[in-house]
Amino acid sequence: MSASAPPPFDRHDPLGLDDLLSDEDRAVRDTVRRWAGERVLPFVAEWYESGELPGIRELARELGSIGALGMSLEGYGCAGASAVQYGLACLELEAADSGIRSLVSVQGSLAMYAIHRFGSEEQKQQWLPRMASGEVIGCFALTEPDHGSDPAAMRTTAKRDGSDWVLTGRKMWITNGSVAGVAVVWARTDEGVRGFVVPTDAPGFSAPEIKHKWSLRASVTSELVLDGVRLPADAVLPGATGLRGPLSCLSHARYGIVWGSMGAARACFESALEYSRTREQFGKPIGGFQLTQGKLADMAVELHKGILLAHHLGRRMDAGRLRPEQISFGKLNNVREAIEICRTARTILGANGISLEYPVMRHATNLESVLTYEGTVEKHQLVLGKALTGLDAFRG
């Protein structure tokens, strides 16, 4: 009995990874890709050059209307999508720009996820439907000016004053901070680290925007200042005490980065591939030269290996079998390879690679931030090192 002939080779899907997707998966991916193509790609180079994200509230409402905010959460107006579908959305958003994926990731995987997993029913009812629709933008405040990779050393405090809590401290590098209507703030208390749901119009709360960035320029990044912010007793997240709470939120966000980084890599690879087929040197397209083909082949191999890894982790998450160490595996590999793909794409484009007429340099600089946030390379190496050896090297 003879086997049927394989389908033609697809330069955009050389491993046939589309076969792993259901019709519903493809519908989600195509919806997000279409939105990003219409609402981000025509404008993002200008946003990046000017260092701003105009109309962010309108963009958030549009993202809410297509179900992209908190999309893997259940109930409260959330889409209840699978982990793979959420990953596909992250890939398509970051193929447009890392700043847009960061907006969605911080909203859904950090702020909404924290309230959904650790909040009271009253907190969920008050905030999640409006955050899912994009009416309210949220931010997640863990990192501090002097304590990024060491959250256990945070200095922000929450003190009891009668039945109230009073928060004092500073947070740094907070995506969405200046436009947020609610902040999930982690602070040290006498009971350990606790999370608080903080309306940003509370007296003593301010969020000056951070300027002069050379990465994630089409994104709102802020400092949060908490100057004796008084909150009622029910502002605390009742389900989280200690660092396991915020770290579990970071794991959820890191999962989205595993996918999103491959979106940035794909955009750069496809730009280089198209350029190589049309740019002529020495009488023929540069894609016809061996060295260029070697670069393209290596880029394609790492890109689609990374997407396959993201698929595998997504299936494990959907099955309830995904471990934090496996997320570190994906974040470490995929962001590192994405940066290398961007840099190689830049060499194929030559001098044009530094122009904002092409997406390569924008993605490359954005990925320098993605490499660092939600855990540096070194942190994820040590997570895997500890898992492999059984020995803890975090403290020296």
C-alpha positions, -999 to +999 in steps of 0.1 A: +000+000+000+017+032-011+018+063+011+002+095-001+026+122-013+036+148+013+023+184+008+046+210-009+073+225+012+062+257+029+090+282+035+069+299+062+061+266+080+089+242+071+080+217+098+043+217+091+036+229+126+002+242+115-009+205+116-007+207+154-034+233+156-072+228+157-096+249+137-103+269+168-066+275+174-062+288+139-092+311+143-077+326+174-043+331+158-058+346+126-080+370+146-050+384+166-028+384+135-054+404+116-059+429+144-021+434+148-018+438+111-044+465+109-039+484+142-002+481+150+020+473+121+012+504+100+020+527+129+045+510+152+077+523+136+064+558+142+054+550+178+088+535+184+107+565+169+087+590+190+089+568+221+052+567+229+022+545+225-007+569+217-042+557+221-033+529+245-067+530+261-084+526+228-060+497+219-068+481+252-105+482+246-100+467+211-079+439+226-107+433+251-132+431+223-113+403+206-109+384+239-071+389+242-071+403+278-069+376+305-078+352+277-067+320+294-087+328+326-122+314+332-153+335+340-156+372+348-158+381+311-126+363+302-124+341+271-114+309+288-090+301+259-064+273+261-028+279+270-018+271+233-043+297+221-030+323+245+005+315+233-005+319+197-019+353+205+013+363+222+033+352+192+012+373+168+012+403+191+050+402+195+055+397+158+040+432+156+059+446+186+071+434+220+055+465+236+020+454+225+026+419+238+038+433+271+006+454+274-014+422+271+009+400+292+010+424+321-028+430+319-037+393+317-009+371+330+002+393+359-025+418+371-056+398+362-040+365+369-031+377+404-066+388+412-082+357+396-060+333+415-055+350+448-083+376+451-115+375+470-148+371+451-155+408+457-122+418+442-128+395+412-162+409+406-151+445+410-120+444+387-119+414+363-148+421+340-137+457+334-101+445+329-112+418+305-130+444+283-101+468+284-121+494+303-096+493+331-058+488+325-038+471+352-002+469+362+018+446+384+043+461+409+071+438+422+104+451+409+121+479+429+148+504+421+174+484+440+159+450+440+150+434+406+162+397+406+161+396+444+124+403+453+129+389+488+149+421+496+120+445+487+117+476+508+081+485+501+061+480+532+025+477+542+018+485+579-015+480+597-031+512+611-063+501+628-083+482+602-065+499+573-032+492+555-007+519+548+017+513+519+050+531+515+078+525+489+088+526+453+085+502+424+104+505+391+101+494+354+063+489+357+046+484+324+013+502+320+019+520+353+011+556+342-022+545+324-034+519+349-066+522+368-055+494+392-022+482+404-014+449+420+014+459+445+035+435+465+048+447+498+065+434+529+043+430+560+047+416+595+031+384+581+054+381+551+051+394+515+014+402+506-003+415+475-026+445+475-052+457+449-045+494+447-068+518+428-044+543+412-065+573+422-058+566+459-042+596+476-004+592+478-002+570+447+017+584+417+032+569+385+057+591+367+065+577+333+101+566+325+116+583+295+148+580+275+144+543+268+161+526+239+140+495+242+102+489+244+098+524+232+062+517+220+052+509+255+043+527+287+069+521+314+067+538+348+079+542+383+053+538+411+056+559+442+035+549+472+036+577+497+016+565+527-012+551+505-041+541+528-062+511+519-091+493+535-085+459+551-102+442+521-075+455+496-052+426+505-052+396+482-064+369+507-050+339+488-013+349+487+013+351+515+050+350+508+069+351+475+051+321+460+022+344+451+041+368+429+065+342+415+036+321+403+023+351+384+057+355+369+057+319+357+024+325+339+038+356+322+071+339+313+051+312+295+037+339+272+072+352+265+082+317+253+057+322+225+061+360+221+098+359+215+093+336+186+069+362+171+097+388+171+121+362+157+096+353+129+091+389+119+129+393+115+134+360+097+106+367+072+120+402+066+154+388+059+141+360+038+121+384+016+150+408+013+173+380+003+150+371-026+148+406-040+181+424-031+207+419-058+245+420-055+270+409-081+243+402-106+219+380-086+197+380-055+218+376-023+196+347-013+215+327-040+248+329-022+259+301+000+267+322+031+233+338+030+215+305+026+235+291+055+223+320+077+187+316+066+188+278+072+202+283+107+176+310+115+147+288+103+159+258+123+161+278+156+129+296+149+108+266+143+125+245+170+115+274+194+079+274+182+078+236+186+091+239+221+064+266+229+037+242+215+050+214+238+050+236+269+015+248+260+001+213+257+017+205+291+001+236+306-033+227+292-028+192+307-019+207+341+016+192+339+038+222+332+065+229+358+082+262+365+116+247+356+102+239+321+090+274+317+125+286+325+138+261+299+116+277+273+122+314+283+160+309+284+162+291+250+136+311+230+146+346+240+183+339+235+177+324+201+153+351+191+180+377+197+205+358+177+179+355+148+174+392+149+211+399+148+216+375+119+187+391+100+204+425+104+235+412+087+215+400+057+198+434+054+231+451+057+228+489+063+190+487+057+189+465+088+192+496+111+164+514+094+129+516+109+116+509+074+123+473+084+114+457+118+147+441+126+165+467+147+132+475+166+127+439+175+164+434+184+164+463+209+130+452+223+143+417+229+171+431+250+145+440+275+126+407+271+159+389+278+161+406+312+125+410+325+106+381+340+139+366+350+173+372+336+193+346+316+213+339+347+182+333+369+168+308+345+202+291+341+203+287+379+167+274+380+177+247+356+210+241+373+193+236+406+168+212+391+195+192+373+220+189+402+197+192+432+221+219+445+211+255+452+236+281+437+213+311+440+231+325+471+267+320+459 
